Amino acid sequence: MSIQDEWIVLDTNIWIFGLRRTPEFLACADLLQNLNRLQIVLPRQILQELQTNLVADELRELFRLLNRLAIRPKIDWQKATAETVAKYQRMGCKLGDAVVSAHLEELKIKTLVTENRDFLEELANLPFRTLNASEAMAD
């Protein structure tokens, strides 16, 4: 199944690298330019991380991008349950990654696009897969 046929989550780093057009991660900027082909879910943890890490102009650009999408993004302000977060922490995730993973599981999202090479790479039988921006563009 292609990511164009499902709701996906873009990790915080995809948004930051894409909005900043970071030279080492130009695939992130390309992915953001092709958002109209995707169905985006923004969980609470990622929204909070974006608010913390983006400057005002970048936040405005983010919301301009989101407002132009043909398919409105799903914004989920619900907190992930403590039990699911703890499950991922027991698996070895740092707190932020555990919360994102918990959101993915609870929202039944099957794909996370991230440039975090270490994101749960060593764990098997996860309820979602990870792709980097280049892989997502090819999927």
DOVO-666891 format. One record per atom (N, C-alpha, C, O): residue number from 1; residue in one letter; chain; atom name; x, y, z. Coordinates in steps of 0.05 Angstrom, whole numbers. Atoms other than C-alpha are relative to their C-alpha. Example, Ala and Ser with C-alpha at 12.3 -4.5 7.8 and 13.67 -1.06 7.14 Angstrom:
residues 2
ATOM   i aa ch at   east  north     up
ATOM   1  A  A  N     18    -24      0
ATOM   1  A  A CA    246    -90    156
ATOM   1  A  A  C     18     24      0
ATOM   1  A  A  O     39     24     13
ATOM   2  S  A  N    -16    -24     -1
ATOM   2  S  A CA    273    -21    143
ATOM   2  S  A  C    -15     22     14
ATOM   2  S  A  O     -5     44     18
END
This chain:
residues 139
ATOM   i aa ch at   east  north     up
ATOM   1  M  A  N     17    -24      0
ATOM   1  M  A CA      0      0      0
ATOM   1  M  A  C     18     25      0
ATOM   1  M  A  O     38     26     14
ATOM   2  S  A  N    -14    -25      1
ATOM   2  S  A CA     25     70    -17
ATOM   2  S  A  C     -8     18     23
ATOM   2  S  A  O    -31     17     32
ATOM   3  I  A  N      7    -20    -21
ATOM   3  I  A CA     28    125     35
ATOM   3  I  A  C    -21     19     -9
ATOM   3  I  A  O    -33     33      7
ATOM   4  Q  A  N     21    -17     11
ATOM   4  Q  A CA    -19    163    -11
ATOM   4  Q  A  C    -28    -11      6
ATOM   4  Q  A  O    -48      3      3
ATOM   5  D  A  N     26     13     -5
ATOM   5  D  A CA    -74    114      9
ATOM   5  D  A  C     -6     -2     29
ATOM   5  D  A  O    -25    -16     37
ATOM   6  E  A  N      4      3    -29
ATOM   6  E  A CA    -68    122     84
ATOM   6  E  A  C      6     26     14
ATOM   6  E  A  O     19     44      3
ATOM   7  W  A  N     -7    -23    -17
ATOM   7  W  A CA    -64    173    140
ATOM   7  W  A  C     27     -6     11
ATOM   7  W  A  O     33    -28     21
ATOM   8  I  A  N    -28      3     -9
ATOM   8  I  A CA      9    184    159
ATOM   8  I  A  C      7     23     19
ATOM   8  I  A  O     -7     43     20
ATOM   9  V  A  N    -11    -20    -18
ATOM   9  V  A CA     48    223    211
ATOM   9  V  A  C     28      7    -10
ATOM   9  V  A  O     44    -10    -16
ATOM  10  L  A  N    -27    -10      6
ATOM  10  L  A CA    108    266    193
ATOM  10  L  A  C     12      8     27
ATOM  10  L  A  O      1     24     42
ATOM  11  D  A  N    -13     -6    -25
ATOM  11  D  A CA    157    269    251
ATOM  11  D  A  C      9     29      0
ATOM  11  D  A  O     11     42    -20
ATOM  12  T  A  N     -8    -28     -4
ATOM  12  T  A CA    179    336    279
ATOM  12  T  A  C     23      7    -18
ATOM  12  T  A  O     23     29    -30
ATOM  13  N  A  N    -24     -6     15
ATOM  13  N  A CA    246    332    243
ATOM  13  N  A  C     -6      4    -30
ATOM  13  N  A  O      7     20    -43
ATOM  14  I  A  N      8     -4     28
ATOM  14  I  A CA    212    326    175
ATOM  14  I  A  C    -10     29     -5
ATOM  14  I  A  O     -2     42    -24
ATOM  15  W  A  N     11    -27      2
ATOM  15  W  A CA    174    391    186
ATOM  15  W  A  C     22     21      3
ATOM  15  W  A  O     24     39    -13
ATOM  16  I  A  N    -21    -20     -5
ATOM  16  I  A CA    235    428    214
ATOM  16  I  A  C     20      1    -24
ATOM  16  I  A  O     25     22    -34
ATOM  17  F  A  N    -19      0     22
ATOM  17  F  A CA    284    405    160
ATOM  17  F  A  C    -13     10    -26
ATOM  17  F  A  O      0     24    -42
ATOM  18  G  A  N     14     -9     24
ATOM  18  G  A CA    232    417    106
ATOM  18  G  A  C     -5     30     -1
ATOM  18  G  A  O      0     43    -21
ATOM  19  L  A  N      6    -29     -1
ATOM  19  L  A CA    211    486    128
ATOM  19  L  A  C     26     17     -2
ATOM  19  L  A  O     26     38    -13
ATOM  20  R  A  N    -26    -15      0
ATOM  20  R  A CA    284    507    138
ATOM  20  R  A  C     16     -7    -25
ATOM  20  R  A  O     38      5    -30
ATOM  21  R  A  N    -14      9     25
ATOM  21  R  A CA    305    473     72
ATOM  21  R  A  C     29     -7      7
ATOM  21  R  A  O     47      2     -7
ATOM  22  T  A  N    -27      8     -9
ATOM  22  T  A CA    364    442    108
ATOM  22  T  A  C     14    -16    -22
ATOM  22  T  A  O      3    -36    -32
ATOM  23  P  A  N    -13     12     23
ATOM  23  P  A CA    414    424     54
ATOM  23  P  A  C      4    -31      1
ATOM  23  P  A  O      1    -44    -19
ATOM  24  E  A  N     -4     29     -2
ATOM  24  E  A CA    429    354     81
ATOM  24  E  A  C    -26    -16     -1
ATOM  24  E  A  O    -25    -41     -4
ATOM  25  F  A  N     26     13     -1
ATOM  25  F  A CA    354    338     82
ATOM  25  F  A  C    -19     12    -20
ATOM  25  F  A  O    -42     18    -13
ATOM  26  L  A  N     18    -13     20
ATOM  26  L  A CA    326    368     18
ATOM  26  L  A  C    -24    -17     -7
ATOM  26  L  A  O    -44     -6    -16
ATOM  27  A  A  N     23     17      5
ATOM  27  A  A CA    280    308     11
ATOM  27  A  A  C    -23      8     18
ATOM  27  A  A  O    -47      5     11
ATOM  28  C  A  N     21    -10    -18
ATOM  28  C  A CA    242    337     70
ATOM  28  C  A  C    -15     24    -12
ATOM  28  C  A  O    -40     25    -11
ATOM  29  A  A  N     13    -23     13
ATOM  29  A  A CA    229    402     33
ATOM  29  A  A  C    -16     -9    -24
ATOM  29  A  A  O    -38      0    -28
ATOM  30  D  A  N     16     11     22
ATOM  30  D  A CA    208    362    -28
ATOM  30  D  A  C    -26    -13      9
ATOM  30  D  A  O    -47     -9     -3
ATOM  31  L  A  N     24     13    -11
ATOM  31  L  A CA    160    322     14
ATOM  31  L  A  C    -21     21      8
ATOM  31  L  A  O    -45     17      2
ATOM  32  L  A  N     19    -21     -7
ATOM  32  L  A CA    129    385     42
ATOM  32  L  A  C    -13     14    -24
ATOM  32  L  A  O    -35     23    -23
ATOM  33  Q  A  N     10    -12     25
ATOM  33  Q  A CA    121    412    -29
ATOM  33  Q  A  C    -21    -19    -13
ATOM  33  Q  A  O    -37    -10    -30
ATOM  34  N  A  N     18     19     11
ATOM  34  N  A CA     81    349    -45
ATOM  34  N  A  C    -21     -9     20
ATOM  34  N  A  O    -32    -31     18
ATOM  35  L  A  N     20      8    -21
ATOM  35  L  A CA     35    348     16
ATOM  35  L  A  C    -28     -5    -10
ATOM  35  L  A  O    -43    -20      2
ATOM  36  N  A  N     27      4     10
ATOM  36  N  A CA    -27    352    -27
ATOM  36  N  A  C     -6    -28     -9
ATOM  36  N  A  O    -29    -36    -12
ATOM  37  R  A  N      3     28      7
ATOM  37  R  A CA    -15    280    -46
ATOM  37  R  A  C     -4    -18     25
ATOM  37  R  A  O     -9    -42     23
ATOM  38  L  A  N      0     15    -24
ATOM  38  L  A CA    -17    259     27
ATOM  38  L  A  C    -22      7     19
ATOM  38  L  A  O    -35     28     17
ATOM  39  Q  A  N     20     -4    -21
ATOM  39  Q  A CA    -65    252     86
ATOM  39  Q  A  C     16      1     26
ATOM  39  Q  A  O     26    -20     35
ATOM  40  I  A  N    -17     -5    -23
ATOM  40  I  A CA    -31    281    147
ATOM  40  I  A  C    -15      0     26
ATOM  40  I  A  O    -37     12     28
ATOM  41  V  A  N      9     -1    -28
ATOM  41  V  A CA    -44    269    221
ATOM  41  V  A  C     21     14     16
ATOM  41  V  A  O     45      7     14
ATOM  42  L  A  N    -19    -14    -18
ATOM  42  L  A CA    -12    317    271
ATOM  42  L  A  C     -8     -6     29
ATOM  42  L  A  O    -27      6     39
ATOM  43  P  A  N      6      6    -28
ATOM  43  P  A CA    -12    286    341
ATOM  43  P  A  C     11     22     18
ATOM  43  P  A  O     29     38     11
ATOM  44  R  A  N     -7    -20    -20
ATOM  44  R  A CA     -5    329    403
ATOM  44  R  A  C     30      3      4
ATOM  44  R  A  O     40     26      4
ATOM  45  Q  A  N    -28     -2     -5
ATOM  45  Q  A CA     68    312    416
ATOM  45  Q  A  C     15     14    -22
ATOM  45  Q  A  O     33     31    -16
ATOM  46  I  A  N    -14    -13     22
ATOM  46  I  A CA     91    333    347
ATOM  46  I  A  C     -8     30     -2
ATOM  46  I  A  O      9     47     -7
ATOM  47  L  A  N      8    -28      0
ATOM  47  L  A CA     50    397    350
ATOM  47  L  A  C     15     16     22
ATOM  47  L  A  O     23     38     17
ATOM  48  Q  A  N    -14    -13    -22
ATOM  48  Q  A CA     81    414    417
ATOM  48  Q  A  C     30      4     -6
ATOM  48  Q  A  O     42     24     -1
ATOM  49  E  A  N    -28     -2      8
ATOM  49  E  A CA    151    399    391
ATOM  49  E  A  C      4     22    -21
ATOM  49  E  A  O     24     36    -21
ATOM  50  L  A  N     -1    -20     21
ATOM  50  L  A CA    138    443    330
ATOM  50  L  A  C     -2     28     13
ATOM  50  L  A  O     13     46      6
ATOM  51  Q  A  N      3    -26    -13
ATOM  51  Q  A CA    114    500    374
ATOM  51  Q  A  C     25      8     16
ATOM  51  Q  A  O     31     32     18
ATOM  52  T  A  N    -25     -5    -15
ATOM  52  T  A CA    177    494    416
ATOM  52  T  A  C     23      6    -18
ATOM  52  T  A  O     40     23    -10
ATOM  53  N  A  N    -25     -2     16
ATOM  53  N  A CA    227    489    359
ATOM  53  N  A  C     -1     18    -24
ATOM  53  N  A  O     20     26    -35
ATOM  54  L  A  N      2    -18     23
ATOM  54  L  A CA    200    534    304
ATOM  54  L  A  C     -3     28      9
ATOM  54  L  A  O    -15     34     29
ATOM  55  V  A  N      3    -28     -5
ATOM  55  V  A CA    206    609    303
ATOM  55  V  A  C    -27      9    -12
ATOM  55  V  A  O    -39     -6    -27
ATOM  56  A  A  N     26    -10      8
ATOM  56  A  A CA    144    652    290
ATOM  56  A  A  C     -5     -2    -31
ATOM  56  A  A  O    -26    -11    -40
ATOM  57  D  A  N      3      1     29
ATOM  57  D  A CA    156    658    214
ATOM  57  D  A  C     -3    -29    -10
ATOM  57  D  A  O    -19    -34    -28
ATOM  58  E  A  N      2     28      8
ATOM  58  E  A CA    166    582    208
ATOM  58  E  A  C    -27    -11      8
ATOM  58  E  A  O    -39    -27     -8
ATOM  59  L  A  N     27      9     -8
ATOM  59  L  A CA    101    569    247
ATOM  59  L  A  C    -21     10    -19
ATOM  59  L  A  O    -39     -4    -27
ATOM  60  R  A  N     19    -12     20
ATOM  60  R  A CA     64    616    200
ATOM  60  R  A  C      1    -16    -26
ATOM  60  R  A  O    -19    -22    -38
ATOM  61  E  A  N     -3     15     25
ATOM  61  E  A CA     93    579    140
ATOM  61  E  A  C    -12    -28      3
ATOM  61  E  A  O    -25    -38    -15
ATOM  62  L  A  N     12     27     -5
ATOM  62  L  A CA     73    512    171
ATOM  62  L  A  C    -31      1     -2
ATOM  62  L  A  O    -42    -15    -16
ATOM  63  F  A  N     29     -1      0
ATOM  63  F  A CA      1    534    181
ATOM  63  F  A  C    -10      9    -28
ATOM  63  F  A  O    -32      1    -36
ATOM  64  R  A  N      7     -6     28
ATOM  64  R  A CA     -1    564    110
ATOM  64  R  A  C      0    -26    -16
ATOM  64  R  A  O    -19    -30    -32
ATOM  65  L  A  N     -1     26     14
ATOM  65  L  A CA     20    496     84
ATOM  65  L  A  C    -24    -17      7
ATOM  65  L  A  O    -37    -28    -11
ATOM  66  L  A  N     22     17     -9
ATOM  66  L  A CA    -32    460    125
ATOM  66  L  A  C    -27     10    -10
ATOM  66  L  A  O    -44     -6    -17
ATOM  67  N  A  N     26    -12      9
ATOM  67  N  A CA    -88    508    105
ATOM  67  N  A  C     -4     -3    -30
ATOM  67  N  A  O    -27     -2    -39
ATOM  68  R  A  N      3      3     29
ATOM  68  R  A CA    -74    497     31
ATOM  68  R  A  C     -5    -29     -8
ATOM  68  R  A  O     -9    -34    -32
ATOM  69  L  A  N      3     28      7
ATOM  69  L  A CA    -81    422     34
ATOM  69  L  A  C    -29     -6     -9
ATOM  69  L  A  O    -48      3      2
ATOM  70  A  A  N     27      8     11
ATOM  70  A  A CA   -138    391     -7
ATOM  70  A  A  C    -14    -17     21
ATOM  70  A  A  O    -39    -14     25
ATOM  71  I  A  N     12     16    -22
ATOM  71  I  A CA   -150    341     49
ATOM  71  I  A  C     10     11     26
ATOM  71  I  A  O     34     11     32
ATOM  72  R  A  N     -7    -13    -25
ATOM  72  R  A CA   -152    375    116
ATOM  72  R  A  C     16    -19     18
ATOM  72  R  A  O      8    -42     21
ATOM  73  P  A  N    -15     17    -19
ATOM  73  P  A CA   -100    348    165
ATOM  73  P  A  C    -18     -6     24
ATOM  73  P  A  O    -34     10     32
ATOM  74  K  A  N     13      7    -26
ATOM  74  K  A CA   -126    311    226
ATOM  74  K  A  C     18     10     22
ATOM  74  K  A  O     41      1     24
ATOM  75  I  A  N    -15    -10    -23
ATOM  75  I  A CA   -102    348    287
ATOM  75  I  A  C    -11    -13     25
ATOM  75  I  A  O    -35    -10     31
ATOM  76  D  A  N      9     15    -23
ATOM  76  D  A CA   -105    306    350
ATOM  76  D  A  C     14     11     25
ATOM  76  D  A  O     38      7     29
ATOM  77  W  A  N    -11    -13    -24
ATOM  77  W  A CA    -96    344    416
ATOM  77  W  A  C     -2    -19     24
ATOM  77  W  A  O      6    -11     46
ATOM  78  Q  A  N      2     19    -23
ATOM  78  Q  A CA   -110    282    459
ATOM  78  Q  A  C     28     -8      9
ATOM  78  Q  A  O     46    -12     -8
ATOM  79  K  A  N    -25     10    -10
ATOM  79  K  A CA    -53    260    503
ATOM  79  K  A  C      0    -31     -4
ATOM  79  K  A  O    -21    -44     -2
ATOM  80  A  A  N     -4     29      2
ATOM  80  A  A CA    -26    190    491
ATOM  80  A  A  C     -3    -11     29
ATOM  80  A  A  O      5      3     48
ATOM  81  T  A  N      3     10    -27
ATOM  81  T  A CA    -43    145    550
ATOM  81  T  A  C     27     -7     12
ATOM  81  T  A  O     45    -15     -1
ATOM  82  A  A  N    -24      5    -15
ATOM  82  A  A CA      9    136    603
ATOM  82  A  A  C      9    -29     -3
ATOM  82  A  A  O     33    -35     -4
ATOM  83  E  A  N     -7     28      3
ATOM  83  E  A CA      5     61    595
ATOM  83  E  A  C     14     -6    -26
ATOM  83  E  A  O     34    -21    -27
ATOM  84  T  A  N    -12      5     26
ATOM  84  T  A CA     22     62    521
ATOM  84  T  A  C     28     13     -1
ATOM  84  T  A  O     46      2    -12
ATOM  85  V  A  N    -26    -14     -1
ATOM  85  V  A CA     78    113    532
ATOM  85  V  A  C     20    -17     16
ATOM  85  V  A  O     43    -21      7
ATOM  86  A  A  N    -18     17    -17
ATOM  86  A  A CA    107     69    588
ATOM  86  A  A  C      8    -25    -15
ATOM  86  A  A  O     31    -34    -12
ATOM  87  K  A  N     -7     24     15
ATOM  87  K  A CA    104      8    542
ATOM  87  K  A  C     24      6    -18
ATOM  87  K  A  O     42    -10    -19
ATOM  88  Y  A  N    -22     -7     18
ATOM  88  Y  A CA    149     43    491
ATOM  88  Y  A  C     26      8     15
ATOM  88  Y  A  O     48      3      6
ATOM  89  Q  A  N    -24     -6    -16
ATOM  89  Q  A CA    196     69    546
ATOM  89  Q  A  C     13    -26      9
ATOM  89  Q  A  O     37    -28     10
ATOM  90  R  A  N    -11     26     -8
ATOM  90  R  A CA    203     -3    571
ATOM  90  R  A  C     15    -13    -23
ATOM  90  R  A  O     34    -29    -19
ATOM  91  M  A  N    -13     11     24
ATOM  91  M  A CA    223    -21    499
ATOM  91  M  A  C     26     14     -5
ATOM  91  M  A  O     42      5    -22
ATOM  92  G  A  N    -26    -14      4
ATOM  92  G  A CA    280     29    504
ATOM  92  G  A  C     -2     27    -13
ATOM  92  G  A  O     18     39    -19
ATOM  93  C  A  N      4    -26     12
ATOM  93  C  A CA    250     93    474
ATOM  93  C  A  C      5     22     19
ATOM  93  C  A  O     -1     21     43
ATOM  94  K  A  N     -1    -25    -15
ATOM  94  K  A CA    268    162    498
ATOM  94  K  A  C    -28     10      3
ATOM  94  K  A  O    -46      2    -13
ATOM  95  L  A  N     28     -9     -6
ATOM  95  L  A CA    207    198    526
ATOM  95  L  A  C    -14     11    -24
ATOM  95  L  A  O    -36      3    -30
ATOM  96  G  A  N     13    -12     23
ATOM  96  G  A CA    193    240    464
ATOM  96  G  A  C     -8    -21    -21
ATOM  96  G  A  O    -30    -20    -32
ATOM  97  D  A  N      6     21     19
ATOM  97  D  A CA    198    180    418
ATOM  97  D  A  C    -21    -19     10
ATOM  97  D  A  O    -38    -29     -6
ATOM  98  A  A  N     21     18    -12
ATOM  98  A  A CA    156    138    466
ATOM  98  A  A  C    -28     13     -3
ATOM  98  A  A  O    -47     -1     -9
ATOM  99  V  A  N     26    -13      3
ATOM  99  V  A CA    101    190    464
ATOM  99  V  A  C    -10      0    -29
ATOM  99  V  A  O    -33     -5    -34
ATOM 100  V  A  N      7      1     28
ATOM 100  V  A CA    102    195    388
ATOM 100  V  A  C     -9    -28     -8
ATOM 100  V  A  O    -29    -32    -21
ATOM 101  S  A  N      7     28      5
ATOM 101  S  A CA    101    119    384
ATOM 101  S  A  C    -28     -7     11
ATOM 101  S  A  O    -44    -21     -2
ATOM 102  A  A  N     26      5    -13
ATOM 102  A  A CA     42    116    432
ATOM 102  A  A  C    -22     13    -16
ATOM 102  A  A  O    -43      1    -20
ATOM 103  H  A  N     20    -14     17
ATOM 103  H  A CA      4    167    390
ATOM 103  H  A  C     -5    -17    -25
ATOM 103  H  A  O    -28    -22    -32
ATOM 104  L  A  N      3     16     25
ATOM 104  L  A CA     17    126    327
ATOM 104  L  A  C    -17    -25      6
ATOM 104  L  A  O    -36    -31     -9
ATOM 105  E  A  N     15     25     -6
ATOM 105  E  A CA     -8     62    360
ATOM 105  E  A  C    -29      6      7
ATOM 105  E  A  O    -47     -7     -4
ATOM 106  E  A  N     27     -6     -8
ATOM 106  E  A CA    -69     94    392
ATOM 106  E  A  C    -18     11    -22
ATOM 106  E  A  O    -42      7    -23
ATOM 107  L  A  N     15    -11     23
ATOM 107  L  A CA    -89    131    328
ATOM 107  L  A  C     -1    -20    -23
ATOM 107  L  A  O    -13    -14    -44
ATOM 108  K  A  N     -1     21     20
ATOM 108  K  A CA    -77     67    288
ATOM 108  K  A  C     13     10    -26
ATOM 108  K  A  O      3      4    -48
ATOM 109  I  A  N    -15    -10     23
ATOM 109  I  A CA    -28    103    242
ATOM 109  I  A  C     21    -21     -7
ATOM 109  I  A  O     35    -31     10
ATOM 110  K  A  N    -17     21      8
ATOM 110  K  A CA     12     54    201
ATOM 110  K  A  C     28      9    -10
ATOM 110  K  A  O     46     -7    -14
ATOM 111  T  A  N    -25    -10     10
ATOM 111  T  A CA     68     99    176
ATOM 111  T  A  C      9     26     13
ATOM 111  T  A  O     -7     45     15
ATOM 112  L  A  N    -13    -24    -10
ATOM 112  L  A CA    115    150    208
ATOM 112  L  A  C     22      6    -19
ATOM 112  L  A  O     39    -11    -25
ATOM 113  V  A  N    -22     -9     16
ATOM 113  V  A CA    160    190    163
ATOM 113  V  A  C     18     16     18
ATOM 113  V  A  O     10     36     30
ATOM 114  T  A  N    -19    -13    -18
ATOM 114  T  A CA    223    210    201
ATOM 114  T  A  C     28     -2    -11
ATOM 114  T  A  O     34    -20    -26
ATOM 115  E  A  N    -28      0      6
ATOM 115  E  A CA    295    227    191
ATOM 115  E  A  C     17    -10     24
ATOM 115  E  A  O     41     -9     23
ATOM 116  N  A  N    -13     11    -24
ATOM 116  N  A CA    312    197    259
ATOM 116  N  A  C      8    -29     -7
ATOM 116  N  A  O     -9    -47     -4
ATOM 117  R  A  N     -9     26      9
ATOM 117  R  A CA    353    138    236
ATOM 117  R  A  C     -2    -21     22
ATOM 117  R  A  O     -5    -45     16
ATOM 118  D  A  N      0     19    -22
ATOM 118  D  A CA    351    107    305
ATOM 118  D  A  C    -29     -6     10
ATOM 118  D  A  O    -32    -21     29
ATOM 119  F  A  N     27      2    -11
ATOM 119  F  A CA    275    112    314
ATOM 119  F  A  C    -10    -29     -1
ATOM 119  F  A  O    -19    -38    -22
ATOM 120  L  A  N     11     27     -3
ATOM 120  L  A CA    256     43    339
ATOM 120  L  A  C     11    -20    -19
ATOM 120  L  A  O     -1    -41    -24
ATOM 121  E  A  N    -11     18     21
ATOM 121  E  A CA    301     11    287
ATOM 121  E  A  C      5    -28     10
ATOM 121  E  A  O      2    -47     -4
ATOM 122  E  A  N     -8     26    -11
ATOM 122  E  A CA    321    -45    333
ATOM 122  E  A  C    -24    -16     10
ATOM 122  E  A  O    -21    -39     18
ATOM 123  L  A  N     24     13    -10
ATOM 123  L  A CA    249    -63    353
ATOM 123  L  A  C    -16    -14    -22
ATOM 123  L  A  O    -19     -3    -44
ATOM 124  A  A  N     16     15     20
ATOM 124  A  A CA    208   -116    317
ATOM 124  A  A  C    -30      0      8
ATOM 124  A  A  O    -37      7     31
ATOM 125  N  A  N     29      3     -5
ATOM 125  N  A CA    133   -126    311
ATOM 125  N  A  C    -14     26      9
ATOM 125  N  A  O    -32     25     26
ATOM 126  L  A  N     13    -25     -6
ATOM 126  L  A CA    115    -53    316
ATOM 126  L  A  C    -26      3    -16
ATOM 126  L  A  O    -28     -9    -38
ATOM 127  P  A  N     25     -3     15
ATOM 127  P  A CA     44    -33    295
ATOM 127  P  A  C      2     21    -22
ATOM 127  P  A  O    -19     27    -35
ATOM 128  F  A  N     -4    -20     22
ATOM 128  F  A CA     74     19    246
ATOM 128  F  A  C     28     -4    -11
ATOM 128  F  A  O     45    -16      1
ATOM 129  R  A  N    -27      1     12
ATOM 129  R  A CA    132     26    199
ATOM 129  R  A  C     11     28     -1
ATOM 129  R  A  O     -4     48      1
ATOM 130  T  A  N    -12    -26      3
ATOM 130  T  A CA    182     82    191
ATOM 130  T  A  C     13      2    -27
ATOM 130  T  A  O     24    -17    -37
ATOM 131  L  A  N    -13     -7     25
ATOM 131  L  A CA    205    114    126
ATOM 131  L  A  C     14     26      3
ATOM 131  L  A  O      5     43     18
ATOM 132  N  A  N    -11    -27      0
ATOM 132  N  A CA    252    171    114
ATOM 132  N  A  C    -13     15    -23
ATOM 132  N  A  O    -29      4    -38
ATOM 133  A  A  N     14    -17     20
ATOM 133  A  A CA    231    229     68
ATOM 133  A  A  C      5    -11    -28
ATOM 133  A  A  O    -14    -11    -44
ATOM 134  S  A  N     -5     11     27
ATOM 134  S  A CA    265    199      6
ATOM 134  S  A  C    -17    -25     -5
ATOM 134  S  A  O    -28    -28    -27
ATOM 135  E  A  N     16     24      3
ATOM 135  E  A CA    231    132     17
ATOM 135  E  A  C    -29      7     -3
ATOM 135  E  A  O    -44     -5    -19
ATOM 136  A  A  N     29     -8      2
ATOM 136  A  A CA    164    166     28
ATOM 136  A  A  C     -6     12    -27
ATOM 136  A  A  O    -28      7    -38
ATOM 137  M  A  N      4    -12     26
ATOM 137  M  A CA    172    205    -37
ATOM 137  M  A  C     -2    -22    -22
ATOM 137  M  A  O    -16    -19    -42
ATOM 138  A  A  N     -1     22     19
ATOM 138  A  A CA    185    139    -73
ATOM 138  A  A  C    -23    -20      4
ATOM 138  A  A  O    -29    -36    -14
ATOM 139  D  A  N     20     20     -8
ATOM 139  D  A CA    129    100    -38
ATOM 139  D  A  C    -26      6    -15
ATOM 139  D  A  O    -46     -9    -11
END
